[in-house]
């Protein structure tokens, strides 16, 4: 196991547990990429996402296990528990992270979007969560709500 990789992963998930989005943002390289079923982000958008998500989190808690920590690559299994609006959510996430020079350059998180949507969004999520058009609509809305989408062009 790589001590540097493990230290970065531990710092990232400990900061998430503390809801410290700024500390998380500082771990990403300027040109990093982040991808999960809701977001595809680059560079500063990643830090902005974590800052907003941790700021807005309600009844938030996580547990995590670093399952792999090689030189420059790591895998983390994380269970996040939080309230999304009025809905309680338990989301199990598998995160694959690449690190260069002590900074995260690529992160890909995987989770069961239909399961998440059913919990977080209630009936619409249960009915439509398995459809890609619904996933895209949720992504667009989340980006707007977190201020990650560029403003609409004037007509």
N, C-alpha and C positions, 0 to 999 in steps of 0.2 A: 504494500500500500504506500502511496506517495503522501508524505507528511504535509507538503504544501497544498496539494489538492484537497486533502481531508480538512485542512485548516480553513480553506476558502469555503468549502461546502458547509462546515460547521458554523462559520461566521454568517453565511447567508441565511441558514435556517434558524439560527439563534436570533438573528435580527428580525426575521419574520415572526417568530414566537413573541418577541417584544413589541411587535408592530412598529418597527423602526424602518420605514421605507427609505429614508435618506441613507442609512447605513447599507441597506441592500443596493441602492442605486450606485453607491460608490464602488461596489465590487465589479461592475460591468465595464468592459472596454468601450471606448467611444463609438466604435463601429460594430458593437455586439448585435446579435440577433436573438430574438425570443419568439417561440411558437408554442401555442397550445390550441385546443379546439375552439377558443374564442378569439385569441389575438395572434397576429403576426406583426411583430414590432422590430424596429431597428434603433440603435443608438440611444439618444436621450429619451425616446418614447418609453423605453423599458423602465428607467428610473421613475419617470412620471407616473407610469402605471402602478408601480409598487408603492410610491408615496400616497397616491390617491386611494388605492385599495386598503392599505394599512390604516389610513386616516378614517376611512368610512366603516371599517370592520366593526361588527357588533357581536358580542358574546363569542369572541374569537379564541381559538386554541388550536395548537398543532402538536402532532407527534411525528417524529421522523427517524429513519434509519438509513445510514449511509451503507449501501449494499456493495458498492465498488468505488475504489479510490486508487486509480493508477496514475501514472505520470501524465497530467494534462486532461484526464477524463474521469468523470465520476457519475455515479448513479445513486439517486436518493428515492426512497419510498416514503411518501408523506401522507398523513391523514389530517385534513383540515376540517375543523368543526366551527361553524359560524351561523349567524342568522342573516338571511338574504331577504330584506324587507321583513315580513312576518314569518317567513318559512325557515325552519331549521334545516341545515345542510351538513351532510357528512360526505366529503369528497376525498377519494383515494387517488393519489397522483403519483405517477412514475416520472421522475425527472432525469433526463440525460444532459449532462453539462460538460462543456469543453472549456479548458482554462489555458491561457497563455500568459506568461510573465506575471502570474498571480492575479489575473483579472479574467472574468467570465467573458468568453467570446461568442459562445453559442449555448442556448438552452432550449431544450424541447421537452415540454411537459405533455404527458398523455393522461387522459382520464375519460371515463365513460360519459360522454356528453348527454345522451338521452337520460341516463340515471340522474346526472346533475340537474338537467332541465326540469325533470319531474319533481325534484325536491325544491329547487329554487324558484321555479316559475308556476308551480301548481298545475292546474288543469291544462292550460295551453302547452306547458312543457311535457306533460304526460301524453297529450294527444299528438303533438307535432315534433317532439324532441329528436326523433330519428330521421327527420327530413333535412337535407342539406340547405334548402332555402330558409328553413327556420333557424338553423345554426348561423347562416350568414346574416340574417336579420338581427339575431341576438348580438353578434359580433359588431355590427354597425352601431347598434344602440349603445352597447357598452363603451365603444370608442368615443362616441359623442358625449356620453355621460361623464367619462373620465377626462374629457378635453384632449383626446388623442387624435381626433380627426381634424383635418384642415377645415377652416370655415368654408361654407358654401360660396361659390363664386357669385357675384352680383349679376342680376339679369339685365 
